[in-house]
Amino acid sequence: MTTSQTDTSHSDAEICANVKRLGYGAGQRVRLYGEKFEVISDPFPEAGGFAVSVKVQKDESPRVVQIPSTVLQSVKGRNAV
C-alpha cells in the first residue's frame, strides 16, 4: 500500500467508525473465530490491520483480537464508493 501518512490517519479513523457501526464497538457481543466475545473497546489500528479488545465469555480474560479481513474489505469497499 502506498498512501501518505495524512491519508492513512483519516482512513484509519473512518474505517474504525464504520467497523464500529457494523457491531464491533464497545458493549457489543460478537462471535469471531469460533468463540463468543464481549467487545470492551472501540476498534483501533493494530499490526497492519484493525482490532478490538474483548473479554472471552467462558473465562472473562481480556485480550485483543483482529477484525476479520472480510469485514475490513467490506468497509474499505464502502469508503471507495
C-alpha positions in Angstrom: 0.0 0.0 0.0 1.3 3.4 -0.9 -0.6 6.1 0.9 0.6 9.2 2.6 0.5 9.5 6.4 -2.3 12.1 6.4 -4.5 9.9 4.2 -3.8 6.8 6.4 -4.7 8.7 9.6 -8.0 9.9 8.1 -8.7 6.5 6.6 -8.0 4.7 9.9 -10.5 6.9 11.8 -13.1 6.4 9.1 -12.5 2.6 8.9 -12.8 2.4 12.7 -16.0 4.3 12.7 -17.5 2.1 10.0 -16.3 -1.1 11.7 -18.0 0.1 14.9 -21.2 0.7 13.1 -21.1 -3.0 11.9 -21.3 -4.1 15.6 -17.7 -4.2 16.7 -18.0 -1.3 19.2 -17.7 -1.4 23.0 -20.6 -3.2 24.7 -21.4 -5.4 21.7 -21.3 -9.2 21.7 -19.7 -10.9 18.7 -18.7 -14.3 17.5 -15.2 -14.4 16.0 -13.0 -17.3 15.1 -15.5 -19.8 16.7 -15.6 -18.0 20.1 -18.1 -15.6 21.7 -16.7 -12.3 22.9 -17.9 -9.2 24.6 -16.3 -6.2 22.9 -14.8 -3.9 25.6 -13.2 -1.3 23.3 -13.9 0.5 20.1 -11.9 -0.6 17.0 -8.3 0.6 16.7 -5.4 0.2 14.2 -3.2 -2.8 15.2 -0.4 -4.7 13.5 -1.3 -3.5 9.9 -5.0 -4.2 10.4 -7.7 -3.3 13.0 -8.6 -4.9 16.3 -10.8 -4.6 19.3 -10.2 -5.5 23.0 -12.6 -8.3 24.1 -13.5 -10.4 27.0 -13.8 -14.1 26.4 -17.2 -15.2 27.7 -16.0 -18.5 29.1 -13.2 -17.2 31.2 -13.6 -13.4 31.3 -9.9 -12.7 30.4 -9.4 -9.6 28.3 -7.5 -9.9 25.0 -7.1 -8.2 21.7 -8.5 -9.8 18.5 -8.0 -8.8 14.9 -11.1 -7.7 12.9 -11.6 -10.3 10.1 -10.2 -9.2 6.8 -13.6 -9.8 5.1 -15.2 -7.2 7.4 -12.3 -4.7 6.6 -12.7 -5.4 2.9 -16.4 -4.6 3.1 -15.7 -1.4 5.0 -12.9 -0.3 2.6 -15.2 -1.1 -0.3 -17.8 1.3 1.0 -15.2 4.0 1.5 -14.2 3.8 -2.1 -17.7 4.4 -3.4 
